[in-house]
Structures are given as structure tokens and as C-alpha cells.
Amino acid sequence: MLTALPEDSLIGLAFSGGGIRSATFNLGVIQGLANSKLLHKFDYISSVSGGGYISSWLLGWMEHQQLGSREVQSQLRNEQIPLTTVSELPEIRFLRNFSNYLTPRKGLFSADFWTFLAIYLRNATLTLLILFSAFLAFIILPRVVVWIFHALEVLENGFKPLSNPSVPWFLTSQFFALGLGVLSSIRAVNYIGLNMTWFEPDSPSIDKTSYDGFSIPQRVQSRIVLPLLFSSACLSYAFLWFFEDLYLSTDLWWEAPLLGLILYTLQWASALVVRAYKLRKITRDGRPAPRTGPKTWELLPCAMFSGAMTGFLFLPFGHLLHHGGLPIQDQQHSLWIVLTFGPPALIGMMLVAGILHIGLLGRAMSDDRREWWARLGACLFLYAAAWLALFSVAIYFPGWLSRFLNGANWTRHPITLSGMSLWVASTTYGVLFGNSSKTAHWIPNAPWSKKVLHYLGILTPYIFVAGFLLGLSVLAAEIFNVVVGERFALDPTLDVYDLSWRLLPVFGASLAATLLLAWRVDVNEFSSHLPYRNRLVRCFLGASVPTPRPFQPFTGFSSKDDLSLADISPTVTTASSATDGRPFPILNTTLNVVRGRQLALQMRKALSFTFTPLHSGFARSQPGEANWDMNYQLTSDAGPPRFAKPLRAMIKRLLKQQSEASIRGISLGTALAISGAAASPNMGFYSEPAVGFLLTVFDVRLGWWIGNPQDPAAWKQGRPRFGFAWLVRELLGLTDDDQRFIYLSDGGHFENLGIYELVRRRCKVIVASDVSQDPLYGGAELRNAIERCRVDFGVEIYIDLSNFKPVGDPPRSGCHYAIGNISYPADPSGEGGHQRNGTLILLKPAIATADPFELRGYPQTNPQFPHDPTFNQWFDEAHFENYRALGETTALAASRDIAAIIDDVLR
């Protein structure tokens, strides 16, 4: 904030998102404000996405040429133009030349188009290789699990003497697996006991560190859920010994409840012993004992009865393992059957035992503890379902497909070819249109064609994910056809001794390729962000470089275009004096919180993250806390190290510091590109995990991973050195605000007008240019901003947009701007001032009756004017000039009221 300025006189200018449409319209707004001598009176300029394009152009102009806002304003007014001088400033002429900033020279055979396409294909290929090799290893993993258990049998055979094929029972692989499974389950149940004993987080008998060691969700997953899943796999394998040698599943039925009683009682008895030991230690230390919940004499008998009753389920479970449970099964005791269906079945038995146990305890267990048990059961169910789905797809699908096609070659079969064609068509539709305005929103009264598009937009990502995994499964089978043999690959129900060690090198190669590529391919540098940023910088910051602009003759880019955001100062020092460098910039981006801990953000899925020359970061409200949790760091301290430390100094010397590594902190170009990163897998309110999966695989990733300002070391590091884990978070929609690195995208994914941060700073006057795509003038983005300000700051904004709606034939709007009131609440701390009112002046692109003839006539050539779709980022000269002229007309129309309101504030 500009703390030197009195709060009652702060004046803010906001430019909304909208891509090149917003940039060109707001260029005209800047010219109109300059012609009215108002530009220098703004303290802040807050921008989002396309609005950030043009605000960065203005800031770059001031910084590159060391001009104050008054000097820029004077040049924009063009008060005296000699006849021999071009009327348009070179800074604006450059923008006009590069209005098609992504591919300046149009045409299918232009070098600009093919260069951009080549960069995208290169980066997309590298990203796809990382994900492909990772998913291939993931699909092979079930076969590796089966092989590991098979290796136990091979090891057991090594102990068999030649004269006697049997080995002692304590040397059998099943006994070893039984021991591992029982120990793992006992460990898990011990942690369950700890959670039941120390249930309350504020218990004086335990410190917070120890409590968090077993109670937080991550610890419950790692110390209870995963050990139980591992135990179920080991016990499934071990129970083959019981069912085969002791005939428990067929003859001696009473051994089934006995087995359940022993296992379940052993687990809980050990947990009660651990609990008694810890309680005794607490008593010796003089600390108060916690409320332990059910007593030992209640828990243990109930556990015995629950285990015995659940043990009867071993009879159908044994049938599943002993006979396969499938009519196509010829071999008994197949490890494929055991390890595919056994662990989910055992998890189900654990859940049944837990249900009986809780029911028998009755009122002895409190309701809040039963809630904990229900959540644990849900986690176990999800893991069991995921296990069953993964093993079924990875192991059984290729065989099922082969039998369905009657053994025909699937690569030439009409069914598979047509299915693949439909999958490719669906995926293409999902990438191109799955998140467009035609498919993203449900409109009840829409025609059936739009409803079909809506449903297709929802379904295509899921179709892609399913097809992607099934295709990898078949590919893995084909790989094993080469390295192992076709019988093994396509018929997993064969005897386990058909397993081959050759699958391990395939798995290892896939894993090694994933790690190598993820280490060398930077998660930011090889996304779609860099080519997008480079072209934005060339257009909007290159326009502000003094002529002649030096550039590389082959590419047209220049290292002189970009500059450090931290170098932009409220005071600009010229050769003669220090001049006013306002407006102070705020570049708005979105911190994606798709899977955060705050449930209130489940709809927003985002927080506001800002870049300014002084500080960058975000603020959030914490449950139960009255004050904002401020997470900001110096912008000049931000990364990024572009190279590994041993090479960095040498690379800088070779490049003579002419790289981003020489920029202090974050660059203005990076900030403006992040603010305009509309197409991203995680998009705040618009995030959808399946869509994010699709966009990540195809590298439609304009967002940026950056160090979390909560962690100064991460902030200075700038970006992840090993990006695989963060790429997976992006893929699965697991971004949040507490991890070491956070994911930023377009500021419009949180609030698209840019007024949110001006309201946070309690600006007295806010002039907001809303160039969002709003042909019906319903003000959806404004409504969103008003709701955010009311919920987060207690600020009410009142404004009427009815005069914007066009009427008549041809349709004309009644105004270019509207004036509303801002009601700021009083700050009880006394630091934020008394309760007072502010003014919001909203500018919108609208065609009025009094507008110039050419503006009123342009809709006949372009019916979408002045609301061209945002995905159209290729503006020709007519687009550029008409939007610029409309912006200037709008600003001039509102200038008298803006001047009067500002003068009243500054008086």
C-alpha cells in the first residue's frame, strides 16, 4: 500500500480481464483520461489479465523512459503535432503492429504460426512423456506387486532340500507374509487406539507435536489406512496356506470364526497394552489423564465377539481365493485372483468388524468418536475401491478385450478402431471446447443443441481419462508380449509360475524415464506459459522501449523489453528531478486452492494473490481468527534460479547477464503473463478435476508455480527444482495454499474486475473499466466482485446497470458508465478509519446513440462488437481501432463526472 497517502483520498483505477479486447479498450480509456488531464491523479492501477497487458505497457513506458505520469499524460494528449510528424505515438503504433501478439504475421504458412505451434508441440511432447512414463509405471505396478509375492515363493523353494520337497512351516512364504500382515495391522490398530484415547486436541496430557503425530489426516492415512491396506495384501496371500492345507474353507467351518477371533482380539489387545503403558507414564509424570472413551473391560469382550462373527466371512472369502470365484478360472490359488480381489475383500471384512464392534459398545462410545470411525471407514473403502479398479484395469482388461474380440488382432478390429476414433474425437472436442462459454454453464431454457454441448463438455474429460488408462493397460500388455510372451500378457489367470523377471526392467525403465525427465524438464519453463509470456512482453513491453528498439533479427525478440517489477517505484528519478511515478501497480492473479483445508473456499477454490513493486503475496482469513493472515514477501527477493547452482555462475557469465536470471526478483513480464493465464488446469472457481487432467496432459498450462510467501526460503528459491510432484498436483487438482509451492493463474479466476484489492485498501474513489464478455449487460463479474467484497471486507457496493442494456432497433445503450456507492464499515481497531462512503464509477463497452458514426456502424461488419469472445486473441486493424476508439469515447464521456468526484475528494 501507499502508506504515505491519507486513506480518505486514495483513488484507484481498475482494468478488468478480457484478453486483447480489454487491452485495446483500456488503451482508449488511458488516452481519454490523459486527454482529460486525469491520468496522473490515480494512486493505484489494479489490473487483471488483459487489463494487465495495457497497464504493464503504461508502467513499462514510464520505467523504460524514466517518465512520470504527468509526462506520459502530456505525450498522450498530442497537443502539438508538426505536419512532418506521424500523429500516433510510436508506443501506440507498435501496439497496433502487434495486435495479433501471439502470431503477428497471419497465414497458415507464416513463420510466426509454425514457430508458436512448434514450441507448443515441443513442450507438450515433453510433458506428455513425463506423464506417459509415470502412468505406464503405475499401470505396471500391480504386476510388480504380484511378482514380489511370487518371488517369496521362489525364495521358499530355495530352502527346500532335494530329498524332501517340504520346508518347515516357519520358513514358508505364507508364514512370512502372515507375520508382516499381522504386525502391520497391530501397528495400525495401535494408532487407532491413540486416536480414541487422546481424541480432544486440547488435552493437557499430551503436547501438540505428539498429538499431531497421529491425529492429523496425513498421519491417519500413513499410519493407519496404508498399513491396513498393506496388511490386507499380505494376509490375502498368507491365507492361501490356511485354506489349502487346513481346509478351513470347506471342512472345518468352525475354524473360520476362531481365526477371526484370534486376529481381531490380538490387534485390540496390543492396542490396549500400549494405551495402558502410556496412561501409566502420564500418571507418573503428574499430568492429568485424558478421557479415554470405552474402558478395557468394554473394548476387549466386544472385540472378541466382533472378530468371531466377522470370521464367518472367511468362508466365502476362502471360496473366492480357493476356487477363483470366476467360471473362466482353470488354475486354483492364482496370485492374480488373490491380489486383485483379496485385499478389497479383507478391507470389507475389517469394516464389518468395525461396525459390529461399534454397535456392541453402544453408548460406551461417544458420538464424536463414532464420527471418527465413520471417516476412517470411508477412507478404507476408497482405497479398497481404488485397489480393485487399478488391478482390474492393469491385469484383467487386456485379457477381457482379447476374449471379447475372439483373439483377433485388436489393432485391426473394427470395434477397437471405431472406439479409438470416438475417443480421439471426444478428446479433441474436450480440449478445444470443453471449457468454453457454450459448454461450461447450464441454462435450463437453452435449446437442445446447447444442452447437448453442455453434457458433452462434462463427459469428454471423463471419457478421456478412462480411455487413457485402458489404452495404457493394453500398451503394457503389448510390451510384455515382446519381452515376456503373449500368453502371459493376455491371460493373467494362468499359473503364477509364468511370471517373468523381465517385467522389472520395463517397470524400472518407465520409472527412471519419469524421474530423469521430471528432473531436467522444468515444470514452469516447459509449460505453455513461456511462449505466451514472451509474446506478451514483445508486444506490450517492447512497445515501451525507446526507439530504436534492439532485437534479435531472426526471432524478433529482445532481452531489453522485460524489466524487474521491483524496479518500478512510486517516485521516478529523471535527469533533472524526482517526479511522481504513480499510479502504483497491483497485478492481480489467483492462488488456486482446489483442495484446501478451508471448507468455505470449496466454491471459490481460490484466493487473491497480488504482485506489486514492493511486496507480493496473499492474505487469508483463518477460522476463529479476527485478523487477516498476511503472507507477503519482498518482490525483489522472489526467485527464480534458472539453472542448477554449480552451473549458474558460469551460465550468467556466458550470457553476460542478458537473461531473466539478471532480473531482480519477479519480472513485470512474468507477473502480467500469470495475471493473464486464463487456460490452466486449475482455474479457481472454474476448476474441474477431470478437465484439469485433460488440460495438463495436453500441456494447456499457462499458470505458474511459485514459492509460497509463507516460506521465505521457498519464495527465494522461486520454483520447484524437481517438478514431478507439482505436475501431479496440477494434474489431479490438488493445489492448496499451505504447500511449499503454490499455483497461480489468471486473476479473473478469482475476481475479474480488479476492484477487490482496491476495496481492501479502502480507496475513496474507484474507476473500474469492466470489459468482460457481457453482451446482455447482466454484470456477472461485477456481482461476483460485490459478493467477494461483502463477504471478506464487510463492504457494500450499490450500483444500477439497467441503463447499459441496449434498446431499440438498432439496439443502443443509454450510457457508457454508471456511478455507484461504496459503503465501508468502521474498523473496530481504530486503524482503518471511521465508517465512510466511497464512489464506484463503472465504465463498460457500450454503443450509444451519440457515439461517432463509425462506431455505430461497425456492428454491421462485426455483429459481436463490442463483446468479441475472449478466446479471439487475434485482432486485425479494424478490431483494434474500434475497441480503442470506443474506450476513448467512454472515458471522455465519463471524464466530467470523474473529474468532479476526484476534485471533491482532493479538495
ZADOFI-103246 format. One record per residue (C-alpha): residue in one letter; x, y, z. Coordinates in steps of 0.1 Angstrom, whole numbers, plus 5000, padded with zeros to 4 digits. Layout:
residues N
AXYZ...
end
This chain:
residues 907
M500050005000L501050374996T501050435033A502250795029L498950895013P495950975035E493350695033D490450935027S491951054995L493150724978I491950704942G492150374923L491950284886A490949924877F491249744844S489349424841G490349104823G489249024788G492448954768I493349174739R489749304739S490349454773A493849574764T492749774734F489649924750N491650024781L494250174758G491550414747V490550464783I494050574792Q494150814762G490750954773L491851004809A495151164796N493251404773S491051504803K494251554825L493151284849L495651014845H498151154869K495551174897F495250804903D497250654932Y496750284922I496250104890S494849754897S494649524867V493649174857S494648964827G494049174795G493849484817G497349394829Y498649394794I497949754789S498749864825S502149694821W502649884788L502050214807L504350114836G507049994812W506850324793M507350514825E510150294837H512050244804Q511950614795Q512150744831L508950944828G506451044854S502651014849R502351384840E505051354813V503251044798Q499951224800S501351524781Q502751294754L499451114751R497451434746N499451524714E498851894720Q501252004692I501951784662P504151914633L503051834598T506151634592T505451404623V503351094624S500351174645E500350854665L503050794692P505550514684E504450344716I500950314703R501950244667F503949944680L500849804697R498949844665N501549654646F501549364671S497749344679N498048984668Y500648944696L500648554695T501348524658P501948874644R502048774608K498848594598G498648304575L498947924575F502447944561S503748224582A506848154603D505148304634F502348054633W504647754628T507147884655F504347904681L503047564671A506547414672I507147544707Y503847414719L504347074704R507847054719N506647144754A503546934751T505646634740L508046664769T505146704794L503346404778L506446194780I506746264818L503146174824F503145884800S506145714816A504745784850F501345634842L502945344824A504945264856F501745304876I499845054853I502744804856L502844834894P500144574901R502144324880V505244414901V503244354933V502244014921W505843934911I507144034946F504843784962H505843534936A509443604945L508643494981E507643154968V510743134947L512843214978E510942954997N511742694971G515442784976F515142645011K513742315000P516142025002L516441794972S515441494993N512341645009P510241894989S508642035021V510042305043P509342395080W506242595084F508142895099L510242915066T507242925043S506543245023Q502943245037F504143245073F506443535064A503543725048L501343645078G503843795102L504144105081G500344145078V499744085115L502444325126S501244595102S497644565113I498744575150R500644895144A497645045126V495244955154N497745095180Y497445435163I493645395162G493845345200L495945655204N493345855184M490545715206T492445785238W493646135230F490746245210E490546605221P493146835206D493447055237S494146765261P496646885288S498046535290I499846555256D501746825237K500646945203T503646795184S502946445197Y499146485191D499746595155G501946285151F498946055149S495846265146I496146495115P494746355082Q498146295067R499246085097V495945885098Q496545805061S500145705065R499945525099I496545365098V495045345063L498045245043P499344995068L495944825069L495944815031F499444655031S498244415058S495344315037A497644225008C499944025030L497143845048S495343765014Y498543585003A499143415037F495543285040L496143065009W498242835033F495342805058F492642745032E494742495012D496542295039L493942315068Y490842305045L489342585066S487142705039T485542365032D485542115060L486342265094W483942565093W484442645130E488042745123A486743055104P485343235135L488243115155L490643275130G488643605131L488543605169I492343555172L493343815147Y490944095158T491444035195L495244025191Q495144365174W493044535201A494744365230S498044505218A496444855214L495144835250V498544735263V500145035246R497345255260A497845125295Y501645185293K501245545281L498545625307R500745495334K503645715321I501346015322T500345945358R503945915369D504746245353G501946415372R499846505342P496046465342A494746155324P492646215293R489146095288T489945755273G486545665259P485445295263K487145105291T489244795286W486644565300E484244705274L486544715244L488144365247P484944145250C483244345222A486344295201M486343915207F482743885197S483044115167G486143915155A484343585159M481243695140T483243855112G485343535110F482443365093L483143585063F486343385058L484143105043P483043305012F486443475012G488243135011H485943024983L487043334963L490643264968H490542884966H488342854935G488943184919G485343284920L485343304882P484043054857I486943104834Q489443014860D491342684854Q494142714879Q493442734916H495242964940S496243204913L498043504927W496343724902I492943644918V494343664953L495944004950T493244164929F490244064949G491743964983P492844304997P489444474990A487644175004L489644185036I489244565039G485444495037M485744245065M487644495086L484844745080V482244485090A484244405122G484344775130I480644815125L479944525149H482444655174I480945005175G477444865177L478344635207L479944925225G476745125222R476645435244A480045355258M481545525227S480745885222D479146025191D482246225181R484445915183R481845735161E482246015136W485945955135W485345585129A483045665100R485645885083L488245615087G485845365072A485245595042C489045625036L489445255038F486645205013L488045454988Y491545284990A490044944985A487945054956A491045224940W493044904945L490344694928A489944934899L493744964893F494344584894S491344514873V492344764846A496044684847I495844304849Y492444184835F491444444809P493844324781G492643964786W489044064786L489544264755S491243974738R488443734746F485843994736L487444014702N487743634700G491543654699A491643884668N494344144665W492944444683T494944694663R492944604631H489544514646P486644754636I485344774672T488644894686L489345124656S485945294659G486345314697M489645484693S488345724667L485445824690W487945874719V490246094698A487246304686S485846334722T489346434735T489746694707Y486446844715G487246854752V490547034747L489147284723F485647354737G485247174770N485647494790S484147744765S481147954772K478947724751T479647424773A480647554807H477347674821W473947514824I470947724811P467547554818N465747724789A468547684763P467847494730W468547124730S471747174709K473347384736K472247134763V473946854743L477047064741H476847114778Y476646744786L479446664761G481646924778I481046744811L481546394798T484546434775P487246474802Y486046154820I485945974786F489546084780V490745964815A489145624811G490445574776F493845694786L494245444814L492645154794G494945234765L498045224787S496844894801V496744744766L500044904757A501644754788A500344414777E501844464742I505144554757F505044234777N504244044745V507644144733V509744104764V507843814781G505543634758E501943674746R500443404768F501543584799A500443924789L496943854778D495843584802P496643674838T494743374851L497543134841D499742974867V501843224886Y505043054875D504543204841L505643534857S508943664844W511543884859R511644074827L508844304838L511144454864P513444624838V510344754820F509044904852G512445034862A512945194827S509545374830L510245494865A513745604855A512445794825T509945974847L512546084872L515046184846L512646394826A510946544857W514446644869R515546814837V512246944823D511247244844V507547244854N507347614845E509847664817F508347384796S504747474800S502747694776H503547994798L506848084784P505948124747Y502848314758R504848544781N507548614755R504948734730L503148944756V506449104766R507449164729C504149344722F503349534754L506749594770G508649614737A506349894727S507550104756V511350064748P512850384734T513350374697P515350234680R514449904698P517349654697F516149304688Q517448974676P516948984638F515948624633T513348594662G512348954667F512648924705S514749144727S516249094761K515749464768D511949454767D511349304801L512249464834S512149394871L508849464888A510749574919D512449844899I509150034894S509050294920P506350544931T509050804926V510750824892T514151004892T514851184860A517951374850S516551694863S514351604893A512251344910T508751314896D505551144906G505650784895R502050704903P499850514896F501250244918P500649904901I498749604915L498849304892N496149054903T496448684900T494648384915L496148144941N494447814934V493047634964V491247354947R491947114976G492547345005R491747295042Q489247585045L485847445036A484547805029L486747804998Q485147494983M483247714958R485847984952K488747734952A490948044951L492448334970S493648674957F497448694951T498949024941F502249144926T503449494934P506849654931L507249644969H505649324982S503949024967G501748764983F498248694996A496048745027R493548495040S491148465068Q491648185093P488748015111G488448165146E490948445139A489748815138N492748945118W493848865083D496748615080M499148825059N501548635038Y503748875018Q507448895009L509649154992T509149124954S512849184949D513548864969A511548634947G513348374926P513848234901P517148044898R517047924863F520047694865A521447444890K523747614914P527147474901L526347604866R524547924874A527548154877M529148014846I525948044826K525448404837R529048494826L528548324792L525248504787K526748834801Q523748864824Q521348914794S518748674808E515948664832A518448554858S519748914858I516349054867R515949134903G513048934917I510048864896S509849034862L507049254851G506549024821T506148714843A503648894865L501549014836A501648674820I500548504852S497748754856G496548664821A496948284824A493348204815A493847854802S495147644831P494247304846N493447484879M491247784874G489847884908F486047884907Y486047714873S488347424883E487147074875P489546784882A488646584851V489146894829G492346974847F493646624839L492846674802L494447014800T497546904819V498146604796F497946834766D500047104782V497447374781R499147514812L499547894813G499747904851W502947934872W504347754902I506047994926G507447984961N504848024989P505448365006Q504748185039D508148015035P510948275029A513248005016A510747874991W510048234980K513648294973Q514047964955G511248074932R510147744917P510447364923R513747214914F512146874909G508746934893F507146594891A505146614924W503946964915L502946854880V500846564895R499246814919E498347024888L497046714870L494846594899G493646934912L495546904945T496647274947D496347454980D497747754999D499847575026Q502247375004R505847484998F504947604963I501647744951Y499947754917L499048094903S496748154873D494648434857G493348694882G489948654867H489648314882F489048494915E487848834906N487948974871L487349354876G490449434898I488449624923Y488849374952E492349484961L491349854958V488549794982R490949615006R492949945005R489750145012C490150364982K487750664983V487150664945I487450364922V487150404885A486650054871S486749964834D484749644830V485549484796S484449134805Q482448954778D478949064788P476649114758L473549114779Y474949364804G473949144833G477149234852A478048884863E481748974870L480649284889R478249074910N481048834918A483249124929I480549274951E479948944968R483648894974C483949244989R480949195011V481948855025D485648935030F485649305040G482049385050V481949645022E478649705004I478649834969Y475449974953I475150044916D472450024889L473349884855S469949904838N470850194815F473549984799K471049744784P470549814747V467049914735G465649994701D466549894665P469449904660P470049844698R471650134716S472750174752G471650464773C475050534788H478850454788Y479250454826A477350424859I478150574893G477550374925N478250404962I480750204983S479950175020Y483050095041P482449965076A484250115106D487449935118P486949845154S490749865159G490650225150E493450185124G491150165094G489250485099H485650565106Q482750435087R482550635054N481350615018G483250594986T482350614949L482550354922I482550474886L482050174863L482950204826K481649944801P481949904764A478550004750I477350174719A475250484725T473250704701A475650994704D478750794696P480650864664F479250734631E482050474626L481550314660R477750294655G478350134621Y481049884630P478549624644Q477249584608T480649454599N481349274632P478049184649Q479849064681F481249414687P481849534715H481849194731D484048974709P484648634726T487648634748F489248334731N489648554700Q493148694707W493848784670F492749144664D493149294630E493449674625A489649724625H489149534657F492049724673E490950074662N487250034670Y487849904705R490450164712A488250444699L485250314720G487450314751E488550674745T484950774738T483850604770A486450774791L485751114776A482051074783A482750994819S485551244824R483551534837D481951334865I485251164873A487051494875A484251644897I484351344921I488151334923D488351714929D485851684956V487951424973L491151604969R489651944979
end
